[in-house]
Structures are given as C-alpha cells and as structure tokens.
C-alpha cells in the first residue's frame, strides 16, 4: 500500500508549489501569500512522510511554520533514517527550535555544506544560533545568516567551523571581527551588510596572518 502524504503537506503542495523539476528529483516549496492569510504548520512526522513518498528528493525549499519538537522527542530526532539524496534544504520560518536543527543534521548528512539561517523577529532562544551551528560545524563551508532583529548581539554565534570558506551576514547587530577570524581560520570571503563592526578595545599584537581574500562591508 502506498504511503499517503499528511493533509498539511498536500494542502501546501496544491496551493503553493510552483516548481517541480522531475528531471533532478527536486521538489521546491514557495509560499506566496502572507502567514496571516494562509499559515500551514508542519510537524516532524510530515517531513518523514514526505521522504517516504519521495525517497529521491535532492532539494527542498520550505517556507511555512515548523511546529516545535517536544523535548521528549530528542531520541527520535537522533534515530531518523538519513535522506542521503537531499543535498540542499532552505528553511524560512519565523521560529525554529534547536531540536529541529538536530533533526536536520541527522536527517540530511549530505546537505550541510551550504547553510542559510534567516530570522525576522525575537522568537529565538538566547544563544540559540550558536547551538544550531555546532551541529554542522565540522562540514559547513558556506554560511549565510540574515537576522533583522539584532539577535547576534546576544547570541554566541561564532562557534568553530574549521572548513568554512564563505560567510555572509545581513543585519546581524554587532559583529566581532576578531572572533570571526579566530573561529573561521580558512575563511576566504566575508560579506557584512547592515551590522556594526566591533573588535577588542585594546587588541594584542599578533604575528599570525589570516587567509581571507575578499572582504565586503556595506551599510554600517
């Protein structure tokens, strides 16, 4: 008997999906209407059902509400069947908890080269971004962060990512340049837009040199 998609996913697909590239086994979700008019909540079980129906998915772009995962489900997030074919996933949501990031890290072992994090409000637990990044810190090489509420002034964002080569930060509050260079030793390209640049008040002399090749700063 074929696996059935949950009603929430079916509703979303029939309403908002505007692109489905069958030749590449890619399924793209794009929500065109505001959340206030048509908001759809997705649960962990919905994502699992999606992969049971489409086991060859390579690319997923999700723009809907993710229901927080209960803390008692932490072992479930660790025991999920990996989706090895999925190599890129984009998540746009006004709230996403740490357990979702743990789930994505376990579910998609081959996608965590390029990670995009986008926040528009204050519904982020303090220091949460750093907790998220640590789950894919060993493999990510392109990190794109968009944060429109100054959360990075509070969050311990810059955990060590020794393979990171490209970093983009949009409206991230106060960004510590020293910390970026220390935590990302092979960073080649850094783009900062709409953020304050800060550093140690009295930096210590250093003989070490960094590998950074491209630095672009806008709208400080």
GUZA-284090 format. One record per residue (C-alpha): residue in three letters; y, x, z. Coordinates in steps of 0.25 Angstrom, whole numbers, plus 5000, padded with zeros to 4 digits. Layout:
BEGIN
ALAYXZ/...
***
This chain:
BEGIN
UNK500050005000/UNK501450064996/UNK502350095007/UNK503550005008/UNK504950045010/UNK505749995022/UNK506649875019/UNK507949965023/UNK507550075013/UNK507249965002/UNK508549895005/UNK509350025003/UNK508650064991/UNK508849934984/UNK510349934988/UNK510850074987/UNK509950174979/UNK510650204967/UNK509850324962/UNK508350354962/UNK507950474954/UNK506450454952/UNK506250584944/UNK506550664956/UNK505950574966/UNK507350554973/UNK507850434980/UNK509350424983/UNK509950324992/UNK511450304992/UNK512150195000/UNK513350144992/UNK513850035002/UNK514450065016/UNK513550055028/UNK514349945034/UNK513949855022/UNK512549895020/UNK511849985030/UNK510450025030/UNK509750085041/UNK508550185038/UNK507450215048/UNK506550335049/UNK505450245044/UNK506250205032/UNK506350355027/UNK504850375030/UNK504550245022/UNK505450295010/UNK504650425009/UNK503350355010/UNK503750274998/UNK504450394990/UNK503650514994/UNK504350604984/UNK505750584988/UNK506650704985/UNK508050664988/UNK508550554998/UNK510050515000/UNK510150415012/UNK511450345015/UNK511050245026/UNK510950235041/UNK509850305047/UNK509250235060/UNK509250335071/UNK507850385074/UNK507350365089/UNK507150485097/UNK505750445100/UNK505450455085/UNK505750605085/UNK504250645083/UNK504250545071/UNK505350625064/UNK504450755066/UNK503150695061/UNK503650635048/UNK503050665035/UNK503950765027/UNK504550725014/UNK504350855006/UNK504850804993/UNK506250764999/UNK507150884997/UNK508550814999/UNK509050705008/UNK510450655010/UNK510750565023/UNK512050495024/UNK512150415037/UNK513150395048/UNK512150425059/UNK510950515059/UNK510250565071/UNK509550695074/UNK508150635073/UNK508450595058/UNK508750735055/UNK507450785062/UNK506750675053/UNK507350725040/UNK507050875044/UNK505550835046/UNK505450735034/UNK506150825024/UNK505750965025/UNK506251005011/UNK507550945011/UNK508351015022/UNK508951125013/UNK510151035010/UNK510650945021/UNK511850855021/UNK512450795034/UNK513550685033/UNK514250615045/UNK515350525045/UNK515450475060/UNK515250515074/UNK513850465076/UNK513250605077/UNK512650655090/UNK513350775095/UNK512750905089/UNK511850815080/UNK512150895067/UNK511651025073/UNK510350955078/UNK510150905064/UNK510351035056/UNK509351105065/UNK508251025059/UNK508451085045/UNK509251215049/UNK508151305044/UNK508151255030/UNK509451195026/UNK510351275016/UNK511351175012/UNK512051085024/UNK513150985020/UNK513850915032/UNK514850805031/UNK515450765044/UNK516650675045/UNK516850655060/UNK517050805065/UNK515650805071/UNK515450945068/UNK516450985079/UNK515450935089/UNK514050955082/UNK513351095083/UNK513151095068/UNK512951235065/UNK511451265069/UNK510851385062/UNK510451355047/UNK509951495042/UNK509751445028/UNK511051365026/UNK511851415014/UNK512751295011/UNK513551215021/UNK514551105019/UNK515351045030/UNK516250925028/UNK517250875039/UNK516450945050/UNK517450955061/UNK517651095066/UNK516651195059/UNK516351325066/UNK516351435055/UNK515751535064/UNK514551445067/UNK514351415053/UNK514251555049/UNK513351595061/UNK512351475059/UNK512251485044/UNK512051635041/UNK511751625026/UNK512751515023/UNK513351535009/UNK514251415007/UNK515151335017/UNK515951215014/UNK516851155025/UNK517751035022/UNK518650955032/UNK518251035044/UNK518851125054/UNK518451275053/UNK518351335067/UNK517751475072/UNK517751555085/UNK519151575090/UNK518851725092/UNK517751765082/UNK516951885086/UNK516952005075/UNK515751995067/UNK515152095056/UNK514251995050/UNK514451925037/UNK514051795032/UNK513451755019/UNK514451635016/UNK514851635001/UNK515651505000/UNK516651445010/UNK517451325006/UNK518351255016/UNK519151125013/UNK520051025021/UNK520051095034/
***
